[in-house]
Amino acid sequence: SLQVIAGWDGSGRGEEKLVRLKENSNYFRRALKQRGFHVLGDEDSPVVPVMTYYAAKIPALSRLCLEKNLAVVLVGFPATALVLSRMRICISAAHTLEELRLAVELLDKIGDKCMIKYSRKDGKQKRRKITPPGGMTDIRGLKFG
């Protein structure tokens, strides 16, 4: 397989596959970010980590992905810090654009159901202002709001 990738077999198959892998990975990563997922990792990487943050969400995510025949790897504590759980998706050069679109659509629905979309549609992380119930004060006795 290294001979094919390096082009030593005389064909251009290796280069074609590398270009396709890069295109597939970048399409998939962009599509998830546009839908509000917090995606880590480098551009061009075929491993696409999607932050779920909370380990308690892993069982539901796993079950829903399995029901939709989506192959994902869910990683949580103790392999990650308690609040840095993630879903890792591996992209292949063999994936078709239709398969990638379907996967994105399914993940979009699963992401809504499990509430794992932590970024705005423009790819930036959401800033949430948390307002306590009326009249609450912080530990120094200051009023909130």
C-alpha positions as a Markdown table, in Angstrom:
| # | Residue | x | y | z |
|---|---|---|---|---|
| 1 | Ser | 0.0 | 0.0 | 0.0 |
| 2 | Leu | 2.9 | 2.4 | 0.6 |
| 3 | Gln | 4.1 | 1.7 | -2.9 |
| 4 | Val | 0.7 | 2.8 | -4.3 |
| 5 | Ile | 0.7 | 5.9 | -2.1 |
| 6 | Ala | 4.2 | 6.8 | -3.2 |
| 7 | Gly | 3.3 | 6.2 | -6.8 |
| 8 | Trp | 6.0 | 3.5 | -7.2 |
| 9 | Asp | 3.4 | 1.2 | -8.8 |
| 10 | Gly | 3.4 | 3.5 | -11.9 |
| 11 | Ser | -0.3 | 4.5 | -11.4 |
| 12 | Gly | -1.7 | 7.7 | -10.0 |
| 13 | Arg | -4.0 | 5.9 | -7.6 |
| 14 | Gly | -2.1 | 6.9 | -4.5 |
| 15 | Glu | -2.2 | 10.6 | -5.3 |
| 16 | Glu | -5.8 | 10.4 | -6.3 |
| 17 | Lys | -6.7 | 8.7 | -3.0 |
| 18 | Leu | -4.8 | 11.3 | -0.9 |
| 19 | Val | -6.5 | 14.2 | -2.7 |
| 20 | Arg | -9.9 | 12.5 | -2.2 |
| 21 | Leu | -9.2 | 11.9 | 1.5 |
| 22 | Lys | -8.2 | 15.5 | 2.0 |
| 23 | Glu | -11.4 | 16.7 | 0.1 |
| 24 | Asn | -13.6 | 14.4 | 2.0 |
| 25 | Ser | -12.1 | 15.3 | 5.4 |
| 26 | Asn | -12.4 | 19.0 | 4.8 |
| 27 | Tyr | -16.0 | 18.8 | 3.5 |
| 28 | Phe | -17.1 | 16.7 | 6.5 |
| 29 | Arg | -15.3 | 19.0 | 9.0 |
| 30 | Arg | -16.8 | 22.2 | 7.4 |
| 31 | Ala | -20.3 | 20.7 | 7.2 |
| 32 | Leu | -20.3 | 19.8 | 11.0 |
| 33 | Lys | -19.0 | 23.2 | 12.0 |
| 34 | Gln | -21.7 | 24.9 | 9.9 |
| 35 | Arg | -24.3 | 22.9 | 11.8 |
| 36 | Gly | -23.0 | 24.1 | 15.2 |
| 37 | Phe | -20.7 | 21.2 | 16.3 |
| 38 | His | -17.5 | 22.1 | 18.1 |
| 39 | Val | -14.9 | 20.3 | 15.9 |
| 40 | Leu | -11.3 | 20.1 | 16.9 |
| 41 | Gly | -8.2 | 18.9 | 15.0 |
| 42 | Asp | -6.3 | 20.0 | 11.9 |
| 43 | Glu | -7.7 | 20.8 | 8.5 |
| 44 | Asp | -7.0 | 18.0 | 6.1 |
| 45 | Ser | -6.9 | 15.4 | 8.9 |
| 46 | Pro | -9.2 | 12.3 | 8.3 |
| 47 | Val | -9.8 | 12.0 | 12.1 |
| 48 | Val | -12.5 | 14.5 | 13.0 |
| 49 | Pro | -13.0 | 14.9 | 16.8 |
| 50 | Val | -16.4 | 16.4 | 17.8 |
| 51 | Met | -16.6 | 17.6 | 21.3 |
| 52 | Thr | -19.4 | 16.2 | 23.4 |
| 53 | Tyr | -17.9 | 17.4 | 26.7 |
| 54 | Tyr | -20.0 | 15.5 | 29.1 |
| 55 | Ala | -19.3 | 11.8 | 29.7 |
| 56 | Ala | -23.0 | 11.3 | 30.6 |
| 57 | Lys | -23.9 | 11.9 | 27.0 |
| 58 | Ile | -21.8 | 9.0 | 25.6 |
| 59 | Pro | -24.3 | 6.2 | 26.1 |
| 60 | Ala | -27.1 | 8.0 | 24.3 |
| 61 | Leu | -24.8 | 9.1 | 21.5 |
| 62 | Ser | -23.4 | 5.6 | 21.1 |
| 63 | Arg | -26.9 | 4.1 | 20.9 |
| 64 | Leu | -28.3 | 6.6 | 18.5 |
| 65 | Cys | -25.2 | 6.4 | 16.1 |
| 66 | Leu | -25.4 | 2.6 | 16.2 |
| 67 | Glu | -29.2 | 2.7 | 15.4 |
| 68 | Lys | -28.3 | 4.8 | 12.3 |
| 69 | Asn | -25.4 | 2.6 | 11.3 |
| 70 | Leu | -22.9 | 5.4 | 11.9 |
| 71 | Ala | -19.4 | 4.2 | 12.9 |
| 72 | Val | -18.0 | 6.6 | 15.5 |
| 73 | Val | -15.6 | 6.2 | 18.4 |
| 74 | Leu | -16.8 | 7.8 | 21.7 |
| 75 | Val | -14.0 | 8.7 | 24.0 |
| 76 | Gly | -14.5 | 9.7 | 27.6 |
| 77 | Phe | -13.1 | 9.5 | 31.1 |
| 78 | Pro | -10.6 | 8.1 | 32.0 |
| 79 | Ala | -9.1 | 8.5 | 28.5 |
| 80 | Thr | -10.0 | 12.2 | 28.6 |
| 81 | Ala | -10.6 | 14.7 | 31.4 |
| 82 | Leu | -14.0 | 14.3 | 32.9 |
| 83 | Val | -15.5 | 17.2 | 30.9 |
| 84 | Leu | -13.6 | 16.7 | 27.7 |
| 85 | Ser | -15.4 | 13.7 | 26.2 |
| 86 | Arg | -15.5 | 13.6 | 22.4 |
| 87 | Met | -16.7 | 11.6 | 19.4 |
| 88 | Arg | -14.1 | 10.7 | 16.9 |
| 89 | Ile | -15.1 | 10.1 | 13.3 |
| 90 | Cys | -12.7 | 8.7 | 10.8 |
| 91 | Ile | -13.1 | 9.7 | 7.1 |
| 92 | Ser | -11.9 | 7.6 | 4.2 |
| 93 | Ala | -11.1 | 8.3 | 0.6 |
| 94 | Ala | -13.6 | 5.6 | -0.2 |
| 95 | His | -16.5 | 7.6 | 1.2 |
| 96 | Thr | -18.7 | 9.1 | -1.5 |
| 97 | Leu | -20.1 | 12.6 | -1.2 |
| 98 | Glu | -23.6 | 11.1 | -0.8 |
| 99 | Glu | -22.4 | 9.0 | 2.1 |
| 100 | Leu | -20.8 | 12.0 | 3.8 |
| 101 | Arg | -23.9 | 14.2 | 3.3 |
| 102 | Leu | -26.1 | 11.4 | 4.8 |
| 103 | Ala | -23.7 | 11.1 | 7.8 |
| 104 | Val | -23.8 | 14.9 | 8.4 |
| 105 | Glu | -27.6 | 14.9 | 8.2 |
| 106 | Leu | -27.9 | 12.0 | 10.7 |
| 107 | Leu | -25.3 | 13.6 | 13.0 |
| 108 | Asp | -27.2 | 16.9 | 12.8 |
| 109 | Lys | -30.3 | 15.2 | 14.1 |
| 110 | Ile | -28.5 | 13.2 | 16.8 |
| 111 | Gly | -26.6 | 16.4 | 17.8 |
| 112 | Asp | -29.9 | 18.2 | 18.3 |
| 113 | Lys | -31.3 | 15.3 | 20.3 |
| 114 | Cys | -28.3 | 14.9 | 22.6 |
| 115 | Met | -27.6 | 18.7 | 22.7 |
| 116 | Ile | -24.0 | 18.6 | 21.7 |
| 117 | Lys | -23.9 | 21.6 | 19.4 |
| 118 | Tyr | -21.8 | 24.1 | 21.3 |
| 119 | Ser | -20.8 | 26.4 | 18.5 |
| 120 | Arg | -22.6 | 29.0 | 16.5 |
| 121 | Lys | -23.4 | 28.4 | 12.8 |
| 122 | Asp | -20.3 | 30.5 | 11.9 |
| 123 | Gly | -18.1 | 28.0 | 13.7 |
| 124 | Lys | -17.3 | 30.2 | 16.7 |
| 125 | Gln | -18.0 | 28.9 | 20.2 |
| 126 | Lys | -21.2 | 30.1 | 21.9 |
| 127 | Arg | -20.9 | 32.5 | 24.8 |
| 128 | Arg | -23.7 | 31.8 | 27.2 |
| 129 | Lys | -24.7 | 34.3 | 29.8 |
| 130 | Ile | -26.0 | 32.5 | 32.8 |
| 131 | Thr | -28.5 | 34.5 | 34.8 |
| 132 | Pro | -29.4 | 33.3 | 38.3 |
| 133 | Pro | -32.9 | 33.5 | 39.6 |
| 134 | Gly | -34.0 | 37.0 | 40.7 |
| 135 | Gly | -32.6 | 38.3 | 43.9 |
| 136 | Met | -29.6 | 35.9 | 44.1 |
| 137 | Thr | -26.3 | 37.2 | 45.1 |
| 138 | Asp | -22.8 | 35.8 | 44.7 |
| 139 | Ile | -20.6 | 34.7 | 47.7 |
| 140 | Arg | -19.5 | 38.3 | 48.3 |
| 141 | Gly | -23.0 | 39.5 | 48.7 |
| 142 | Leu | -23.1 | 41.3 | 45.3 |
| 143 | Lys | -26.3 | 41.4 | 43.3 |
| 144 | Phe | -26.4 | 39.5 | 40.0 |
| 145 | Gly | -27.6 | 41.2 | 36.8 |
